[in-house]
Amino acid sequence: MKMRAAILTTCSAPQPFAKSKPLQIHEVDLDPPGEGEVLVKVGGAGLCHSDLSILNGDRPRPVPLVPGHEGAGEIVEVGAGVHDVKVGDHVCFAFNVSCGRCRRCLEGRPYICERAVAPRAAGALLSGAKRLHRDGEPLNHASGVSCFAEYAVVDRGSVVVIDRTLPLDVAALFGCAVVTGVGAVVNTARIEPGSTVAIVGLGGVGLSGLMGAVLGGAGRIIAIDLSDEKLGLARQLGATDTINARDADHVERVQEMTDGGVDYAFDLAGTIKAMETAYAVTRGGGTTVSAGLSPNNATFSLKQSMLVSEEKTIKGSYMGSCVPVRDIPRFIALYQQGRLPVDRMVSQRVTLDELNEGFDRLQAVATVRQLLVPHSRR
């Protein structure tokens, strides 16, 4: 079939992206779903910092590439061997497909499926196939999803059936921002009620983490960011204290407020400075969790003797340690109950033709979560 899609033609394009236009909108060919795959009409997709890190060269990927990993849509065709989902089902994408048979999947950690690593790096689906083409040449898939397009063919394991009453653009948030942020708090850290928490970085993932801390019953939630506007939104969403990271004494202030540091600190920004702040504000015996992806060559260092003597724990969190088929529906249910108001994070909606400008806003830290509505035009 023919459809419109955004094609990333180069990584590390000069800014502003509105001028250099690393994302080109073209008509492309999309093959029908193969065995074990489904065709989804994309209803909404989020502009995530992980996408930005590909555009700006922090985490480059093979091009040409159709980006987009956070999204939702409606199944319009199923491939051979797919019997547990049907045409008309509304689904949320899971940005790391799971095979269900490798060691990590069998131990209940499908979010770090071993079989998904190689095809993901190659820009392919789990089967190794590439269903996107332009002028007879294959285009790479992003995270097995590629939802910056009107349609997507994905592995059956990349979709989770969701409640049809949820608007698809809002549903997109649950594919990355919500599972990563909320999951880091309730799954990876498993915070205890009454505990003290610091959230470093207040993008879509960070604000989701903050809401996860509210859900988890944290007694004190300290939000840290460079933007006063985001700090204001954090207070509305449940932060008990806010601190601007531009303040030279921001670490000392957290330590003073909490008698030495918080029980749990979360780097949800994806920068080494944010990770350093999170580790520094963690009390002795506390836990630092990082769910932000920094540039590929970035390193975080610490004094090993202090790690031992203070007995801190450092944990990585990928996809919020979520089992998508379990966690996405329950997070959606909490949203529908008014207990996880993730729609408050939405800054604006954009079309395919406005993607480059949208990533300029994201690079300038001038927005929280923008949603692409690919079938809309202005």
C-alpha positions in Angstrom: 0.0 0.0 0.0 1.0 3.6 -0.4 1.1 6.0 2.5 2.8 9.1 3.8 5.7 8.7 6.3 8.5 10.7 7.8 11.9 9.6 6.6 15.0 10.5 8.6 17.7 11.1 6.0 20.6 12.0 8.2 21.7 12.0 11.8 23.4 15.1 13.3 21.6 17.6 11.1 22.4 21.2 11.9 19.8 23.1 13.9 17.2 24.5 13.5 15.7 21.3 12.1 13.0 23.5 10.6 15.7 24.7 8.2 17.9 21.6 7.7 14.8 19.3 7.6 16.3 15.9 8.6 12.8 14.5 8.5 11.4 14.4 4.9 7.8 13.6 4.3 7.3 11.2 1.4 4.9 8.7 -0.1 6.3 5.2 0.7 5.4 1.6 0.0 4.3 -0.5 2.9 4.2 -4.3 2.4 1.2 -6.3 3.9 1.8 -8.0 7.2 3.8 -11.2 7.1 3.3 -14.2 9.3 2.9 -13.2 12.9 2.5 -9.5 12.0 -0.3 -6.9 12.0 -1.0 -3.8 10.0 -2.0 -0.8 12.2 -3.5 2.5 11.2 -1.6 5.0 13.4 -3.9 7.2 15.4 -1.3 9.1 17.4 2.5 9.1 18.2 4.6 10.9 20.7 7.7 13.0 20.0 10.1 11.5 22.5 13.6 12.5 23.6 14.8 9.1 22.3 13.7 10.2 18.8 15.5 13.5 19.3 18.7 11.7 20.3 18.6 10.1 16.8 18.1 13.3 15.0 20.8 15.3 16.9 23.3 12.4 16.6 23.5 11.5 20.3 22.3 8.0 19.6 22.6 7.6 15.8 20.8 4.8 13.9 21.2 3.5 10.3 19.4 5.7 7.8 17.2 6.0 5.9 14.8 5.4 8.8 11.2 5.9 9.6 11.2 7.0 13.2 8.6 6.8 15.9 8.3 4.3 18.7 5.6 5.7 21.1 2.2 5.3 19.5 -1.2 3.7 19.2 -3.7 2.9 16.5 -6.3 0.5 15.1 -5.6 -2.9 13.6 -6.7 -3.0 9.9 -5.2 -6.3 8.8 -3.6 -9.4 10.4 -1.0 -11.7 9.0 -1.0 -15.5 8.9 -0.9 -17.2 12.3 -2.3 -14.2 14.2 -5.5 -15.3 16.0 -5.6 -13.5 19.3 -6.1 -10.0 17.9 -8.5 -8.9 15.2 -9.3 -6.2 12.8 -10.8 -3.2 14.6 -8.9 -3.8 17.9 -7.3 -0.6 19.3 -3.7 -1.2 20.3 -0.8 0.5 21.9 2.7 -0.1 20.5 5.4 -1.7 22.8 8.8 -0.3 21.6 10.7 -3.4 22.5 9.2 -6.5 21.0 9.4 -9.8 23.0 9.7 -13.3 21.6 8.3 -15.0 24.7 10.9 -17.8 24.5 14.4 -16.5 25.4 15.9 -16.5 28.9 14.9 -12.9 29.7 11.3 -13.4 28.5 11.0 -16.7 30.4 12.2 -15.1 33.6 9.5 -12.4 33.3 11.6 -9.6 31.8 10.2 -9.3 28.2 11.3 -5.7 28.0 15.0 -6.9 27.6 14.2 -9.8 25.2 17.4 -11.2 23.9 16.1 -12.1 20.5 14.9 -8.5 19.9 18.4 -7.0 20.1 19.9 -7.9 16.7 16.8 -7.1 14.5 16.3 -3.9 16.3 19.8 -2.8 15.7 19.5 -3.8 12.0 16.3 -1.7 11.6 14.2 -4.7 11.0 11.2 -6.4 12.5 11.6 -9.4 14.8 11.4 -11.7 11.7 14.3 -9.9 10.2 12.1 -8.4 7.5 11.8 -4.8 6.4 8.3 -3.9 5.3 9.0 -0.2 4.4 10.3 0.8 0.9 10.8 3.9 -1.2 11.7 3.7 -4.9 12.4 0.0 -4.5 14.9 0.5 -1.7 14.2 -0.7 1.9 13.7 1.8 4.8 14.8 0.9 8.3 12.2 0.4 11.1 12.6 2.2 14.4 12.3 -0.1 17.4 10.2 -2.4 15.3 7.4 0.3 15.2 8.1 3.3 12.9 4.9 5.1 13.8 5.8 8.5 12.3 3.7 7.4 9.5 0.0 6.9 8.6 0.3 3.1 8.9 2.7 0.6 10.4 3.4 -3.1 10.0 4.7 -4.6 13.3 5.2 -7.9 14.9 2.2 -9.2 16.9 4.4 -8.9 20.0 4.7 -5.2 19.5 1.1 -4.4 20.2 -1.1 -4.5 23.3 -4.9 -4.4 22.9 -6.4 -1.5 24.8 -9.8 0.0 25.7 -11.5 1.4 22.6 -13.0 4.3 24.5 -9.5 5.9 25.0 -8.6 8.5 22.4 -5.8 7.1 20.3 -3.6 10.1 20.5 -3.7 10.0 24.3 -3.2 6.3 24.2 0.1 6.8 22.5 1.6 8.2 25.7 1.3 4.8 27.3 3.7 3.2 24.8 6.8 5.0 26.2 6.5 8.0 28.5 4.1 6.3 30.9 5.5 2.8 31.0 9.0 4.2 31.3 8.4 6.8 34.0 5.7 5.2 36.1 7.3 1.8 35.7 10.7 3.0 36.9 9.1 4.0 40.1 6.6 1.2 40.8 8.3 -1.7 39.1 12.1 -1.1 39.1 12.4 0.8 42.4 9.2 -0.4 44.0 9.1 2.6 46.3 7.6 2.2 49.7 4.7 4.3 51.0 5.9 7.3 52.9 9.3 7.3 51.3 11.2 10.4 50.0 11.7 10.6 46.3 13.6 13.0 43.9 12.6 13.1 40.2 15.4 14.6 38.1 14.1 15.8 34.7 10.5 16.7 34.0 9.9 15.7 30.4 7.2 13.2 29.5 9.0 10.4 31.2 9.9 12.5 34.3 6.4 13.8 34.9 5.1 10.2 34.4 7.6 9.2 37.1 6.4 11.9 39.4 2.8 10.7 38.9 4.0 7.2 39.6 5.5 8.4 42.9 2.2 9.9 43.8 0.5 6.6 43.0 3.1 4.7 45.1 2.4 6.8 48.2 5.6 8.7 48.4 5.6 11.0 51.5 7.7 13.7 49.8 8.4 14.2 46.1 11.1 16.7 45.1 11.0 17.6 41.4 14.2 19.0 39.8 14.5 20.5 36.4 15.9 23.5 34.5 12.5 24.9 33.5 10.4 26.9 35.9 7.4 26.2 33.7 7.8 22.4 34.1 8.4 22.8 37.8 5.1 24.6 38.1 3.4 21.7 36.3 5.1 19.3 38.6 3.6 21.1 41.6 0.2 20.7 40.0 0.8 17.0 39.5 1.8 16.3 43.1 5.4 17.4 43.7 5.7 18.6 47.3 8.9 20.6 46.6 10.5 21.9 43.4 14.1 23.0 42.8 15.6 24.5 39.7 18.8 22.6 38.7 20.4 25.9 37.5 20.8 26.9 41.2 24.4 26.1 42.1 23.3 24.7 45.5 20.5 22.5 44.3 22.1 19.3 45.6 22.8 20.7 49.0 19.3 22.0 49.3 17.8 18.6 48.7 20.2 17.1 51.2 19.2 19.7 53.8 15.5 19.2 53.1 15.7 15.5 53.6 18.3 15.1 56.4 21.0 13.7 54.1 19.2 12.7 50.9 16.2 10.9 49.6 15.3 7.2 49.7 14.9 7.0 45.9 16.2 9.3 43.2 15.4 8.9 39.6 17.4 10.2 36.6 14.6 10.5 34.0 16.4 13.1 31.8 19.0 11.1 30.0 22.0 13.3 30.7 25.1 12.7 32.8 24.5 15.8 34.8 21.0 14.6 35.7 22.5 11.2 36.7 25.1 12.9 38.9 22.4 15.0 40.6 20.3 11.9 41.2 23.2 10.0 42.7 24.3 12.9 44.8 20.9 13.4 46.4 20.4 9.8 47.3 21.0 9.1 51.0 23.3 6.4 52.2 21.5 3.1 51.8 19.2 4.6 49.2 18.6 3.7 45.6 19.3 5.7 42.4 17.4 4.6 39.3 18.3 5.7 35.8 15.8 5.4 33.0 17.2 8.1 30.8 19.3 7.2 27.7 22.3 9.5 27.5 24.6 9.7 24.4 26.2 6.4 23.4 29.7 7.5 24.4 28.7 9.2 27.7 30.0 7.7 31.0 29.0 8.1 34.6 31.8 7.9 37.2 31.8 7.6 41.0 34.1 6.9 43.9 34.0 3.2 44.3 34.9 3.4 48.0 31.9 5.7 48.6 29.6 3.3 46.8 30.7 0.6 49.3 30.8 2.7 52.5 27.5 4.4 51.8 25.9 1.1 50.4 23.9 2.9 47.8 22.2 0.9 45.0 22.3 2.0 41.4 19.7 0.4 39.1 19.0 0.7 35.4 15.4 0.7 34.2 14.5 -0.1 30.6 10.9 0.4 29.6 10.1 0.8 33.3 10.7 -2.9 33.8 7.2 -3.3 32.4 5.5 -6.3 31.1 3.4 -4.4 28.4 0.4 -6.8 28.3 0.1 -6.5 32.1 1.1 -2.9 32.7 -0.3 -0.8 29.8 -3.9 -1.8 30.5 -3.6 -1.2 34.2 -2.0 2.2 33.7 -4.8 3.1 31.3 -7.3 2.1 33.9 -5.7 4.3 36.5 -5.8 7.2 33.9 -9.5 6.6 33.4 -10.1 6.7 37.1 -8.4 10.1 37.3 -5.4 8.8 39.3 -2.9 9.1 36.5 -3.6 12.3 34.6 -1.1 11.8 31.9 -3.0 14.0 29.4 -1.8 17.0 31.4 1.6 16.5 29.9 0.4 17.1 26.3 1.7 20.4 25.1 0.3 20.4 21.5 -0.6 18.2 18.5 1.3 18.3 15.2 1.0 16.9 11.7 3.6 15.0 9.7 4.6 18.2 8.0 5.3 19.9 11.3 7.6 17.3 12.8 10.9 19.1 12.3 9.6 22.2 14.1 8.3 20.0 16.8 11.7 18.6 17.4 13.2 22.1 17.5 10.8 22.8 20.4 11.9 19.6 22.1 15.6 20.4 21.7 15.0 23.8 23.2 13.3 22.3 26.2 10.3 24.4 25.3 7.7 21.6 25.5 6.8 18.5 27.4 5.0 16.0 25.1 3.9 16.7 21.6 1.6 14.3 19.8 1.7 13.5 16.1 -1.7 12.9 14.5 -0.5 11.5 11.2 -3.7 11.6 9.3 -4.3 15.3 10.1 -3.3 18.2 7.8 -3.2 21.9 8.4 
